[in-house]
Structures are given as C-alpha cells and as structure tokens.
Amino acid sequence: MKSLLAFIKKETMEQFRSGRLMILGILFTLFGIMNPAVAKLTPWLLEVLADSLAESGMIVTSVTVSAMDSWVQFFKNIPMGLIAFILLESSIFTKEYQSGTLILSLTKGLDRYKVVISKTVVLTVLWTFGYWLCFGITYGYNAYFWDNSVAQNLMFSVVCWWLFGLWVIAMMIVFSTITKSNTGVLTGTGGIVLASYLLSLFPKLKEYLPTVLIDGNSIIYGVAEAKTYVVPLIITVVISVVCFAVSIPIFNKKQL
C-alpha cells in the first residue's frame, strides 16, 4: 500500500510540475463561467445585431433567457473539456515508455498492477475535479441569475455525462497498455468513441451504447425519461470495470 500511495503522489506531482493540472483547472473554470455568460449575453448580442439583421430581412424579437439556456451551453461545452482532457492526458503511460522511467520504478520493486491502478486513480480524480468544478461554477451562477429547478433531472443528466468521461478514461487506460505511442492511444480511444456514436444512429442499438449518456439536453428538457438511460448507464459502468481489469494482465505481459 505504501508503494502504491507513493506512486500516486509521484503521478500527482508530475501533473503539477508539467502544468497540466493548472491547464485543466483553468479550462474547466473558463467553461464553467462561459456557460451562464453566453446565456446572459445572448439578448444583448441580439440587440446589438438587430439593425444588421433587419437589413438582411430578419426581425429580432425580445429574447428571455433562463437557466435552461446555460445548461444547454454546459452540455455543448463539456465535450470540448473532455477532448482537451484526453489530449493532455493521453501520454500518461506512453511518455514513460519512451523515457524509460517506468523501468526504474519496476526494478525497485514496484508491482506492475500498481502502476495501472495509480494512473487510473489520478486520471479519475483529475476528470472528476475538472468536471464537477465546471458544473459547480455553472450551477452557482445559474442559481444567482435564474432558477435551476427549470432543468428536469439535472443531477441525473450530469452524472451520466461524468460516467461517460470515466468510460473514455477506461478506453485510454486499455490502449495505453496495448500501444507504446501517444498516437495509438488517441486513435484507439477516438475510434471506439466514434464507433459507439455511429452505432447509436441505429435506434435498436442506441439504448445499449455509452454515447447515449451524453444527450443531457434531452433529459433536462424532459424529452427522454431518466429510466431509459439506466440500461446504458449500467453497461457503461460494466465496460469501464472490465477495461480496467483487462488492462492489468495486458500491462503485466507488456515488454517495456
């Protein structure tokens, strides 16, 4: 246990020294502020552009915004936050393959499975911190300016999106143990997410795929019932656990 905690501490310090922790904190903070800001400024922007739009034959009427508009922005912006997270953290394994630092840790007696566990813990904590920071900022501003109660099943919808992010992390871990290149991790993870999205276009498959969890707007508008997301939610959790479990034996056999 001491060696595991020591390696987690080492990974955390690496995140801090590399600046990735600060970058992620800034990005998710900006997204959190941007969501209500865009909603709040929309009527003003339309008013400013009213004359130009009128010349084009478009009539701008008065616009009333609510917390719903801000939450729509949240579900539009959080994918960019996840993409930034993947780009920044996809090299968490591969950079050590290339530098050979993992070999030094392993020769000192560190068990291989602890490497997988520690990096998974760090990625999970980083994603959780960034995601809920963004949510908390948006929720606070929305509560100040409007009323969050207009969004139906809000907590369920944001938990679904958070779990989708954990599923993506599980994909990253698997491909990080399979391939030695950062490109391989990005290609593998992106390919699985894209495949899941394309398959979700088929109605009979959609309700079983993790990508259905990112349709937060349908939940908060009440277009879709929360119970219809239970099955894909359970499947997503099971796949994530299986990916993590599979990553350990793959890494144990990996030649560094």
Secondary structure by P-SEA (a helix, b strand, c coil): caaaaaaaaaaaaaaaaaaaaaaaaaaaaaaaaaaaaaaaaaaaaaaaaaaaaaaacccccbbbbcaaaaaaaaaacaaaaaaaaaaacccccaaaaaaaaaaaaaaacccaaaaaaaaaaaaaaaaaaaaaaaaaaaaaaaaaccccccccaaaaaaaaaaaaaaaaaaaaaaaaaccccaaaaaaaaaaaaaaaaaaaccccccccccccccaaaaaaacccccccaaaaaaaaaaaaaaaaaaaaaaaaaccc
